[in-house]
Amino acid sequence: MPTRRTARLVTSAALLFATLACASGRAASSGADASAATTARGCPTTSVASRAAPATVRDPQVALREICAMMQHSAARWNAGDLAGFMEDYMPGAGTTYIGRRGVVRGPEAIRAGYAPRFAPGGVHDSLSFEDVEVDLLAPDLTNTIAYYVLMRGDSVVARGPTSLVMKKVGGRWRIVHDHSS
């Protein structure tokens, strides 16, 4: 039976392989068109209609629309004070990680515990949004998504920083596997 470390190494190797394959595909292509083939930037300004999504995506613009819709939904759950709904976008299992000020946090339950004080009665709960979303399609069911999170309290920005999300499409929906937010 594989150990957790073996599973993490296999997952890391698969991600590295996908990244290298993507990079070598770009190198084989010419100029700016190569980047456009796998990367999409900027969420649509109108809401994205929800419909059944295919299990895999080959068009980065489709991935961008789907992920922007997921991130908008996630922010809406956060803003409504629905921690359980917000956490639904994280992949279940011990392999899911969050990297932030506290270091590496493993598993959705531990990630949830870190967010819980903000959602407790009397906790400081700021409004969340995302800006400058970029989706790099590493494989038909795997992306590296880069954005800026923005936390607002009233009319004031209280925090803004980069976030890098490795997302995997499972069962027709994008889930966060690795979240690094600074």
Secondary structure, DSSP 4 states (H G I P E B T S, - for coil): ---HHHHHHHHHHHHHHHHHHHHHHHHHS-HHHHHHTTEEE---SSPPPP-PPPSS---HHHHHHHHHHHHHHHHHHHHTT-HHHHHTTBPSSTT-EEEETTEEEESHHHHHHHHHHHHSTT----EEEEEEEEEEEEETTEEEEEEEEEEEETTEEEEEEEEEEEEEEETTEEEEEEEEE-
